């Protein structure tokens, strides 16, 4: 297992700063994900770690060894690409064995190692097939097996599931996570898919325009976003602009288009940017709405006029209007929703997050 340390890395392409002064650490055996929209710099970061690109500034360490300008084959990493990159004229066995043959590993050892990785990736019996005879999920497992067979100290994956359909993606997420935990290998994953990042990662770095906005566990990233970009990029949310009327510790009262709303700010993240008279963003997750209040809880109440109701399996997705403002609301799948009629819904105050308003940080869907 290997720890990765990135110190002040910057990569510039002409007028574009692809990676902007990034500093972070990835722990031994950690499943670490770079998450962000297209063009945010996550793949460039992965290529810098792999050695396919060299930084303009800063340093990269594997444990205590600096690798900033080492060639890819000197770093003992392996990458799984988005397009699989399999040789169509080679069998599954030969595709997997390719890296070992380049390293001049003895034939008997190649056979042993390929057999082991075929079992690990559940590809037994397919070693004599060609890539065109495999499904997309099987091809992706071959690409993963080819990376693992050389026993890298760090496994790099660049949006490996983006070419698969929804059902295959879910299955491969579980396979990759299972294999990573079984081997205990340090894994760095790149994706723009929020669900992939949240379900697979030990920690996530959310990126935009070359900068890391927040690093944390999936729960921290989702429930305690550091700024409006992270809050609006992760999951779906209702975003309201408002003015702070009062601050009592972490409890904040805000005047919005829905009237006065009470929510909470995280002092750990935003210090005194939220204060009386300041402009803030109010984040309400659609799953925070409920139909009945519970005892000993404080709520904001909204009587919404339902304009749209859609059954989505484990929930009903509702569009409701309150004070001329449209809200996205998730309710239980067995709830009776009166379309074109008013409905009382409640949001616990602790579920509402108040963050400083920074227009440039908003994620544009």
PyMOL commands that set and color helices and strands:
alter all, ss='L'
color gray80, all
select helices_A, chain A and resi 42-50+72-74+92-102+107-120+131-133+136-148+166-183+194-200+218-223+228-233+267-270+286-288+349-351+359-361
alter helices_A, ss='H'
color red, helices_A
select strands_A, chain A and resi 4-13+16-26+31-36+57-62+65-66+77-80+154-158+186-191+203-208+211-216+237-248+251-256+259-264+279-285+289-290+299-311+315-322+325-332+342-348+353-356
alter strands_A, ss='S'
color yellow, strands_A
deselect
rebuild
show_as cartoon
